[in-house]
Amino acid sequence: MLNYIHSIPTQVFFGKGQISHLTGILGAYGKRVLLTYGGGSVKRIGLYDEVMKLLHDGGFEVTELSGIEPNPRIQSVEKGVLLCRQNRIDVILAVGGGSTIDCSKAIAAGVYYEGSDLWEMVRNARSLQKALPLVDILTLSATGSEYDSGAVITNLDTHEKLGRTFTYPAASICDPTYTFSVSAYQTAAGSADIMSHIFEGYFSETQDSCLSDGIAETVLKTVIRYCPIAIAKPDNYEARANLMSASSIACSGIPEYGKQRTGWPCHAMEHELSAYYDITHGVGLAILTPRWMRFILRKNPACAWRFAMLGRNVLGLTGEDEAGMAEQVVSAIENFFHTVGLPSSLRELKIGSEHFAEMAVHANQNERLSHAFVPLTTDDLTAIYHDCL
Amino acid sequence: MLNYIHSIPTQVFFGKGQISHLTGILGAYGKRVLLTYGGGSVKRIGLYDEVMKLLHDGGFEVTELSGIEPNPRIQSVEKGVLLCRQNRIDVILAVGGGSTIDCSKAIAAGVYYEGSDLWEMVRNARSLQKALPLVDILTLSATGSEYDSGAVITNLDTHEKLGRTFTYPAASICDPTYTFSVSAYQTAAGSADIMSHIFEGYFSETQDSCLSDGIAETVLKTVIRYCPIAIAKPDNYEARANLMSASSIACSGIPEYGKQRTGWPCHAMEHELSAYYDITHGVGLAILTPRWMRFILRKNPACAWRFAMLGRNVLGLTGEDEAGMAEQVVSAIENFFHTVGLPSSLRELKIGSEHFAEMAVHANQNERLSHAFVPLTTDDLTAIYHDCL
């Protein structure tokens, strides 16, 4: 196990009805709230009305920032920062999925940024020291943003989508019933995202991380078990609750305790797809992941041991032929994504090869993929994109 | 899954050499440090000298409280509180295992306690709001005190040993090399303690806690794998690191996310053994656990499903006969404790039955064992103690 330094300051309020704690949580920070949300879903499920009533009854002054995009844009961050400054906001309340929470994290930090260009702040987010307190109400099990300090912000003008760390939520209200109305497609995409968060750390050269690996395997087993149930029975509390808890634990850092930092190659590649084509993050990951797996197995067949480990501990495979098991594992994952209804090629999304070369350059600039489980060059990334067609 | 509210504010510095962060961590709180430790082991391994040199070079004013007992006494808490007040201590630095950290938690809270009787504070610890910052350097993988807010304090005069929540460590330095010198016996006892922390929450009526159960099973598998290695090769870093990480995760609350609160029956019973006979906590747990398991299987054979689940997922048992598998599970656990060198009866510790009846009354007063996985009466507890002879 490698050394690590870690803490998770976020307080989680998990379960049905935990919104009852909302005004108590917010009140500790002040009365002026920036309420951030995305499109219509929080209104459709009645959550917007419920939150507004609670805030009104609690005597909060509410400023709203709506329309935060699925791949949140730097322009939304700019709007939010301006609103916070104009209205002397005390605390941000993000109601939504990872995109809304991510955007709100960048806003929370941006309020204290002294420069004039917030995209520069995103690029250099490591130097940020301070942020407004952020509380969120989660409505999608996917990104884990409710339980980490990371956020991914997109600049469509420059075709950049950058993942950086900004601030942890002070509190996350995680009520699985808010995900009952999530579509089958988004449930599947969110599940692919959770699984990818695990794969990215699991596939690592570190061999003595028994505890972290076991926790990672548990998250995978949980998602593989409950994603199909949530799709078949959208209001199955057990399924939605386990997926929501898996989303948080996957990004908690715990499944990577003591492990090599890999640069998260599929995320690096997917961020380029989203930056160029604005696709759903989890869908891009579901397409990329099996291709990346096959590519690294070809490039370094010795890495099959990790796949075999996943096969034994997650899929119940047996035997000694690690190369054969690795193939079975990749096929099983590919098949899982197909079974839950996700696209299996970029062609299905009408994406061609015209930008692959520049996307590969960007992906390799943004993450140190020369330090990945199987190190990847820009040419490797281009090849993987082509395999996804 | 049941509702829960949870956060873990402790910052963990895990791995070899993390003591390099010590003065930076302490310095954030002030210069006046109460250094707490137990007997000779921190001096024997050179850690005391290393810490004192760092504190001296860093310009800290150090007050010492040494001799903290394996089952820390209220008298040590009283001494520590007095020293903190007399020396206007800014931060407590606990160097040792769970007992030293536990005692230091009670001291940290006791400094702000306005009453005159610190045992009353322990009894009513739930009402405590404030504590001095506490930093620890862990030297034993066992209690998980480095990653939770709990502490167990003993009053030998009244034969009471009470587990209460006081405060989380602000930071825990978890360097597995500090456990290289832990004896085989204490390594085994610490491992039994970690396993018991898992058993206490795992054996629960909650049936839809797939994620938490999987994490619990992972901790068990980790301890079962690495405890014998650490005993055979005391300086095996992989084994010591996985045990230390398992110790923290076992008590993190995460393995119990969404699960019924069970009252932790074996801990309730063991605290009485320690309060009356001052035995090693993990040894008491290793004796009690298989007897408690057999008792609840007799009392409510329908609870065998949970044992079978453990058998399948941790021990790799197969088959459909859940009652038979439950028996196999208990024997396997009993055998594991025996194999790693732990006593298997109270007689071996020269403990007779003379106090069983009153111990059972106390145990049932201190925890709500009528809400346990299989509810237990005072007579049941007495019977379990007798089974341990």
Interface residues (C-beta under 8 A of the other chain):
Chain A: M1 L2 N3 Y4 I5 H6 S7 I8 P9 T10 Q11 V12 F13 F14 G15 K16 G17 Q18 H21 P176 D208 S209 C210 L211 S212 G214 I215 E217 T218 V219 K221 T222 R225 Y226 Y237 E238 A241 N242 S245 A246 I249 I254 Y257 G258
Chain B: M1 L2 N3 Y4 I5 H6 S7 I8 P9 T10 Q11 V12 F13 F14 G15 K16 G17 Q18 H21 P176 D208 S209 C210 L211 S212 G214 I215 E217 T218 V219 K221 T222 R225 Y226 Y237 E238 A241 N242 S245 A246 I249 I254 Y257 G258
